[in-house]
Amino acid sequence: MPRIAVKTRSSSSFLPIRLRQAATLFALASTSTTAPFASSFNVLAATSFSQQHTSVFGVLRRTSSSLSKGSTMSLSSTTTEAEETMETKVADDLMTPASKLDALRAKMKELDLDVYIVPSDDPHLSEYVPDAYMRRKFLSGFGGSAGTAVVTQSSALLWTDSRYWNEANLQLDGSLWTLMKQGQPDVPSIVKYLGEEAVKQYKTNDEDKKTLRVGIDPFVHSASFAKEFSDAMKEAAKTEFDDESLLIGKLDTSNANLIDPIWGESRPQVPFNPFRVHPLEYAGISLAEKVEKVRDQMKEKKATMAVFGALDDVAYLFNVRSMGDVDTCPVGIAYATITNDQINLYCDSRKVQSPETKEHLAEVTMKGYDEIVDDIKEHANIEGNKVWIDTSRSNLALASVIPEKALVDCQNAITPMKARKNSAELEGMRKAHIVDGAAMAKFMAWLEEEVAVQGKRVSEVEIDEVLTSCRAEQPGFLECSFPTIAGVGSNAAIIHYRAKAGELMKYLDTSEGILIDSGGQYEYGTTDVTRTWHFGEATHEFKETYTRVLKGNIGVDSMIFPENTPGFVLDVMARKSLWEAGKDYGHGTGHGVGAALNVHEGPFSISPRFANKEGLKQGMVVSNEPGFYEDGSFGIRIENLLEMQYVDPEHDKSTNNEEKSTDKKFLKFAKLTMIPIQKNLIVTSLMSTKELDWLDAYHEDVFAKVSPLLKENSAAMKWLKKSCEKIDRSS
């Protein structure tokens, strides 16, 4: 491909990001009323800009018709003196949980909003977000990576799933917040709750206050949420009033985010760290090849533009990585679009300054971060053009400018391509797990010596620090792949626990077990492993539960199944032994893992969620992590990463991802994680001969691959040898 100079149109990149987003809102003032997610967006305007602040607020008033018969979203505006009040800054450390809610409710009242929703998301709907977008954490005090706050004038509610219930109970002020345990039979979904509130308001309020007004920031809510809300309002109106056309609730997206001015100057800056080139030896497929594959699929879908908003999709597509924009995730803040004749990367110009990166992106048109909305709108409104966007993974501000006739709404081309690793990516993942095994051997030799031999008490924080230092010694290590979970005793039952000095931190000794879930980001691969250890005399209950968790891990690992089988089919094997003892766990069994990318990756999973019918395919990498958690007592989890391979080598795909035409193909798992499992916690009488053989074979494989990286007489080598000996089957 011919080399050309990097084209740059990024003068707006240096403006404060909230000012630039407000400018984007202003640019959307002529949004088409035929856009499926914005049929009421007659006017969308920004108001006055502050040269000193990153928060820019105008009061934007509704003027328009409904998104559907049951709900609307308004995006119209007029300027009022309220802008000035929103510029008031109060330092986070001087605000109490109650004062934050008071400030938000005052602004809601001023804007005539009945409800305001604060999600976990950034504009890219990321799982892990930069500190600047942790608005829900700032408001509620809850620090889990998943959860949504819903605030009314009389209530403050926090929805989160079972992984975070313990953490939320500990972090939320119970006098102010109500924990909504997502997935429990008596807990409605957020949109169902809003439907119930809309019915109450419609019944009780005056004529001009009958409609429930729900405020959201369109940049941090998915486009699909608008439809879910609309459907919920129609269903509630039909159920209660037998008339789904009643306007009982509507979304108001006309205001800039209400949390930012409350957060004020203490809000962290949005990061713009530089991109680095991800070498072809690790990527396996060039940028040009990936673009060609996307364009081939665009032709099939008759699309003239493809939009990519997820940060890992952008990093994968362009073969770039970054460090520091999102902690533990090697991605950078950017959007991308591909048309028939152009490749566009939307990011702050500071991200693309190195000569190597400029050369790598020579065929890419560089644009300012906030130019994407205008570009989508302009392209979508040309007769005959069609825009391909996955609305479930794109924010509402992007999707709202696409007329319905121009919308192609389905999974994008990158998501499945990224999930199915090529041979170079798989080789990098295997290498990463072997060096990770060496790091863990050194760490475990240290920890066992400290606790079991010398009888010391070691803090969870020190355990985290030493483990990270052991990984940092390995070639190609960059950072952890997620915040390390090191939970002693009852803290192990907090599924996404993270130790911090002075809070819930505990010390490990021989009286309790420890669960350590950790991983590393290497230049060539990503790791994620959980082990549970006990250096004293564990109770029979602990050992029996540990054994049942291990049996579940082996059950999944040993499966052979047809390609394209949905992950939920395998999930039962992880839970079977626990179910026999009346036990279970609330999280999924397995998630996808990126290749030198995010540690959590879709679109598939292994979980009881029947709605995810994404088929499992050769080349995918998945976690296998059954567990059990006894609140206030202990937690156990055993996790390996697995690579999906064809049972018949003849079915292996070639490097260009072309499959051979043949009969039904079956898959098996190959273990990537190379870290021993503690044998003296296993009740061998509960294990079958086949399961014990599996364990011995696994440990033999671990020793063969990891030992060459360790010095012969080192403490790590001695620990590895002992840990990989065959299990005593007489116990």
Beta strands, then each sheet from edge to edge (+ up, - down):
strand 1: 7-9
strand 2: 73-74
strand 3: 115-118
strand 4: 148-152
strand 5: 156-160
strand 6: 178-181
strand 7: 212-215
strand 8: 249-252
strand 9: 275-277
strand 10: 305-308
strand 11: 320-322
strand 12: 335-339
strand 13: 343-346
strand 14: 365-367
strand 15: 387-389
strand 16: 407-409
strand 17: 458-459
strand 18: 477-480
strand 19: 485-488
strand 20: 507-508
strand 21: 513-518
strand 22: 520-522
strand 23: 525-526
strand 24: 529-534
strand 25: 561-562
strand 26: 590-592
strand 27: 601-606
strand 28: 621-624
strand 29: 627-630
strand 30: 634-637
strand 31: 640-646
strand 32: 666-671
sheet 1: 1+ 14+ 13+ 12- 10+ 15+ 16+
sheet 2: 2+ 8+ 7+ 3+ 4- 5+ 6+
sheet 3: 9+ 11-
sheet 4: 17+ 20-
sheet 5: 18+ 22- 23+
sheet 6: 19+ 21- 24+
sheet 7: 25+ 32- 31+ 28-
sheet 8: 26+ 27-
sheet 9: 29+ 30-
end
